[in-house]
Amino acid sequence: MRKRTLVIGAARSGVAVTELLLKHSEAVVLTDTRAAGIVLKEFPQILDYEKNPNFESIFGMQPGLEILKVIDEVVVSPGVPLIIPIIQAAYEQGIPVTGEVEAAYRLTRTPFIAVTGTNGKTTTTTLLGELFKASGRGTYVVGNIGDPITNYVDSATADEVFVTEISSFQLETIHTFRPRAAAILNLTPDHLDRHLTMENYVNAKGRIFENQTSEDLLVLNGDDPLVCQLGEKAVSKKAVFSYQKTVAYGAWCLNGEIYINDGQEKIFVCREDELGIIGPHNTMNALAALTLAYFSDVQLDVIVEVLRSFKGVEHRLEMVGCFAGVTYINDSKGTNTNATITALNAVKEPIILLAGGYDKKEDYSELMELVAKRVKLLIVLGVTADDLIKAAKAKGVLAITKVDNYEEAVACAKAQAESGDTVLLSPACASWDMFDNYEIRGRVFKRLVTENQ
């Protein structure tokens, strides 16, 4: 009897897993609460799926719970909360609830190297992908970073590698997923609107190693107590990276020099000022990528060359330009307070900060302590604008302007900026109140900054 899968959420991963399952002759019901016209405009290929007798779509509503009577498995897109009624009913009825990562893992022989953490995932994953590509190995940089893994399951071989950014949302729905090597970069409060508690969030991140064995590698941030504590639960072979101390197995940076220790000897890699990405946070990202690559048999000379040439990724402390002596930086990926704190510590003063967006239920007090010291003007907008103002005033921040949209925000920043200032977009919040994703938000900021210059 043909397996029948309910795919909830017609976004990138949901559509990709639908296509993969249909190719493997499974029956699929694809559902999304958005109207059919909206979904089909974004993913016109679904019209081709409609010609397949094994495909059915339900748009504009949640399907009734009775559909579960004929469903063998539920595949959930990462953005869909697991608390919605049909998913809870599936759990209660013992129907497996999985995600695109798990679906891809089951159908491929290609090994995974996975990166998770609160901040730095995309930079580290992108850098790691470049390291593997430079080594000559077939490499797919996938997951939360961009392309769904399922796009490449049928073409990737056992000799190639999936370098994968994995979010806490994606880890919630794994069952057998086992990366050959994995890294946990850091852990600070994030997505508490979904996970509700920090404990739940940390436990979700920890699932990255739950199926690893002693043959697999787990790379941990040795400077993050939460990461170290979480890593104690793993049976994996562990390596550590640090910006504060030498390590017996892993990589570190001290006094501006980067080393790696393979358990037998310490090996000089390069100077910190040779890295193509700047700032202590980026050095940590580089150390994580270095450790994963080195212990996955990428040659050291290849690693050094890529570390020197890699210049970072879009929306992460991205230089937009310098106009009339004012530097504009796009850090739209700064979607939580810790990321924005990192950004504020990485750029030069005086700073005009643009912040605000979708509410992820974070505490802004620590951020505002730094704002009070380093920011000359705070421009706020979005759903969290009033919360940011309240938190800022509690820390003595008085130079605050509230605006309604990004056109007003950038116009205000341009009007108030003086030569020598830095205008920094680092919202400390998600983009979903105003944009579909942080990439669109960042590109709108860049367009507004550069037009008429």
N, C-alpha and C positions, 0 to 999 in steps of 0.2 A: 504494500500500500504506500502511495506517495506521501512523503512527509509534507506537512502544511505548516508554514511559519507565518506568524503575524508580525509585521514590521511596523513599529510605532514611531512616527516621525519621518516625514519626507524631506529631510535635509541631506547634506552631502553624503554622510555615512549611511543613512537609511536607504537612499536611492542606490548607492553603490552596492550595498549588501543585497538589495533586491535583485539587481542585475546579476550578481554572482550566483545567487541561489537559483534563479531561473535558468542560467546556463548549466547548472548542475541538476536540472530537471526536477527541482523541488517546486511545490506550489506555494505561492506567496500572496498574502493579503497586505497591501500597503495602506496605511491610514495616517491622516494628518488632520488636525482641527482647522487648518486653513482651508479656504474655499478652493475648489478644483482649479479655477482660472488662475489663481495666484501660484499654486504649486506647479501647474503645467507651464506657466510663463517662465518660471525659474528652471524647471527640468522638463523640457519638451520631449526628451527621450522616453518619458513615461507613456506617451501616445503609442510608441512602438511596443511597449510591454502589454498594452491593452489588447494587442492582436494575439497574444499568447494565451491559450486556454487555461494555463496554470496560474494566471495572474488575475487578481481582483483588487480594486481600489475603493477606499471609503474616505472621502474628503468632506471637510466642513463640519465634522462632528467626531466625537469619540464613538467607536463601535459599541453596540450593546454587549453586555456580559455574556449573552447566550452564544456569541461567536466562539467562545473558548471551548465549547463542546466539540468543535471540529479542528482545534488548534493543537499542534504537538509541541511548539516552542514559540516563545515571544522574543523578538530582537528589538531592543530599545535604543533609539538614538541618544547620544550623551546628554543633550539638552533637555530631555524629557524627565521630569521628576518621577522617582519610583513610587511615590505615594498616591498616584492617580488611581481611581477605582479599578480599572481593568487590569493594571499591573498587580495591585494588591490581591485581586481575585485570582490571578494566575498563580501567585505564590501560594495562596490558600488551597488551590486545587492541585498543587504539586506539578504545575506546568513549568518547565525550565524557562527562566528569564535571563537572557544573555545580551551581549552587545556586539558591535561590528568587530572589535578586536578579537573576541572569542571566536566568532564565526570565521574570521580570516585564519586564525591560528589552527583551527581544526582542519582546514582545507589546503594547507601548505606544508612543504618540507623545508622552506627557507627559514633559517634561524633569525631570531629577534635579538636586538640590543635595545633596551628600553630606558628612557630617561623620565623621571618624574621629580616632583618637588613643587614648592610654591612659586619661586621665581627663578628665572634663568633657564627654564626648560628649552625654549625655542632657540636661544643663542647656542646652548650646549649641544642640542640635537643637530642643528645646522652645521656647527663646527665639526662634530663627530662624523656627520655624513661626508663632509669634505675630506676628512682624514682617511676614511675608507675608500672614497673615490680615488684619491691620490695614490693609494696603495695598489690600485689596479683591480680591486674587487668590485663586482657588480653590486650597486648600492641603491636602495630605495629609501628616501627620506619621507616618512609617512606618519600618519596618526593625527594627533591633535594639532600638529604643525601645518597641515594642509591636505594633501591628497589622502583619501581613505586607503587603508591597507588593501581592502578587497579589490581595488582597481588593478592590482598587480599579482594577485594570488595565482592566477593561471599562467602567468608568464615568468614569474621569478623561479629560479632554480635553487637547488640545495647548496650550491657553491656561492650563492650571493647572500645578501644580508638586508634585513629590514631594520633600518635605524629609525626608532619610533619614539615620538613624544607621546607620553601617556598621562592623561589627566585623572584626577580623582573620580570624576564622573564615569570615565571609561573603565577604571579599575573596579567600580562597584559591581559590574556585571560579568566579570571573568569567572571561569570555572577551572579550566585546565591550562590556561595561558602560562607558559613557562619561558621567560627570556633567558638566553644563554648568559647574558651579562645585563646588569641593570644598575642604575644609579639613583640615589635619593639626594637631591642637591641641598635642600633646606626645608624647614617646616615652620611657617608662621600662619596666623589666622587668615583664612580665606574661605570663600564659599559657605560661610556659616548660615546663610539664608537657606541653603539646601541641606547641609550636613547637621545643622542645629548646634552641635557642640564641637569643640576642638578635638575631643577624644574620637568622635566619629570620623572627623576629617583625617586625623593621623592614621586611624585604623584602615581607612580606605586607601591611603597612600601605601601602607604596609603590605597591601595585597600584591604589590608588584613582585614580592619574593616568596609568596606563600607556596608556590609550586616548584620553586628552585630546589636543587639538591646540592650536595657537597661538591659536585662537579661544576656548578655554575658560579659566576662571579657577582658579588654585590659590592658596589662602590658607595661609600658613605662619606658625608661631610663630617670630618672629625672635629670641627669647630662648633657644631650645632648639637647641643645636648639632647634635644628631642630626637634628632636623627640617630644619634649613637644609641640612645635608649631603645628606639624602635628596632634598630639593626640587631640588637641582642637576641631577638626572637628568631632570627634567620639561621638556617643550617648551611647557608651558602658559604663559599669561600669569600672572605671579606678583604677589601682593600680600602684605604682611607686617603682622603686628600685634605690638606690643611694650609691655612695662611698664617698659622700661629706656632707651629711646631714641626719637627721632623717626625717621620713615621717609619715603622718597620717594614710596611708593605703598602706601597702607594706613592703619592706625589705630594710635594709641598713647595711653598715659596717662602723663603726667609732672606732678609737683607737684599732683596731685589734679584735673587737667583732661584731658579726652578730646578728641582731635582726629582728623580723617581728612584724608588728602591724596589728591586725585584725579589727581596727577601734574602739576597746574598751580598749585594753591594749597592751603594748609592751611585747614581749616574747623573751627571750634569746634563740638563736639557737645553736651557737657554736663559738669558736674562729676562726679567719681567718687562723691562722697557723695550724689548724686541717684539713683544706681542703686538699683533695688529689691532687688538681691542684693548681699550684702556679702562682703568679703574679697578679697585680691589675686587669688586663683585665680578667683573669680567675675568680677572685672574683666577678666581675660584671656578668660574665656568670652564676656563681653559684647563685647569688642573683636573676637573672631572672628566672632560673629554680626553685629555692625555692619558689618564689612568685606564679608562675603558678601552681606548685604542691600543695602548702598549700591551696590555694583558690579553688583547685579542689578536696579537701577532702583527700589528702594523709596525713597520720598521721605524726606528727612532729618527733617522735622517728625514724620512717622509713627514713624520709628525712635526719636527722642528720647522721644516719649510712651510707647512700649512699654518702652524701657529703664528709665523711671522707675516704671512700674506692675508690671513682671514681678517676682514674689516668689520664684521658684525652683520646684523640683519635690520631690515626695515622696521620702524616703530619701536626700536629699543635704543634710546638715547641717540637717535638718528639726527645728524646735523642737517638742518634744512637749508641754512644759509646765514650769511652775515650781511645785513642791510643797514646803512647809515650807522655803522658801528654797533648794531644790536644783533646778538646771536640768537637764532631761533632753533630750538631742539624739540623734536617729536619723540615723545616717550609714551605714545598712546597705549602701549602694552603694559603700562603701569596701572594695572587694574585692581591693585590692593594697596593698603597703606605702606607695607614694607617695601614694595617696589618703588613707591614715590619717595620714601625716605632714602633709599639707595640712590635714586636719581638726584635728589637735592644735595646729597653728599658728593656727587660726582661732577657737578657743574659749578662754574665759578659765579660768585656774587658780583653785583646785586641781581636778584632773581625776581622775575614776575612769574607767578605760578598760576596756570589754568587747571582747575580741579573740579571734580563733580561728575555724577552720572547715576547709573543704576545702583540701588541700595543693596549691598551684600551683608548688611548688619555688622559692620566693623566698628571698632572703637577708634576714633580719630584723635584721641588725646596725645599719644606719643608723637604722631605726625605733626600736630600743631605746636608742640614744644620746639620742634626743629624749624617749623615755619616762622615762629616768633624770632628765631635767631638769624635765619638766612634769607627770608623773603621780604622784599620791599613792598609788594602788592600782591594780594591774593584775589584772583578772579574766579568766582564760583558760578556753576550752572548745573542744570539737571535736577533729578529727583532729590539728590542728597544736598542740594545747595544750602538749605536752611540748617541742616544738621552740621554741615561744615562750618557755617557761620557761628553757630552756637559753640562748637568745640574750639574754634579759633579765638573767639572773644574770651572764653574761659582761660585761655593761656596768654591773654594780653595782646592778641593781634587786633589792631584797629584798622589797618589799611586793607579794607575788603570791599570789593565791588561785585554785586550780583547782576548777572545778565541772563537773557532768555535763550540765547542760541550761540553757535560758534562764530557767526558773522559778527555779532556784537562783542564776543569775547576777544577775538583777534583785533578788531578795530580799537577796542579799549586798550589792549596791550600795546599796539603800535602807537597810540596817542600818548601813553604814559611812559613808554620806554625812552631811555636816554643812551647815548653812546657809552658802551662798556657794559650795558645790562645784558642779561640772558633771559629770554622769554621761553619758558619751559612748559610744554603740555605734558603733564603726568597726572592723570585724573584721580588716582587712588580708588577708582570705582570702575565697574564694568560699563560697557557702552550701550546696553540693551534698552535704555529708556529713550535714546535718540537715534541709535544706529543699529544695524544688524550685527556688527562686529567691530572690534577695535581697529581693524585695518581700514575700514571705511572712515571711521572717525579720524584716524591719523592722516589719511589722504585729503580729507576735507580741510584739516588744519594746514597741511602743506600748501594746498591750492590757495587758501585765503592769505597765507603768509607771502607767497611769491607773486600773486597777481598785482599788477601795477607797480612792480619794483623795477 
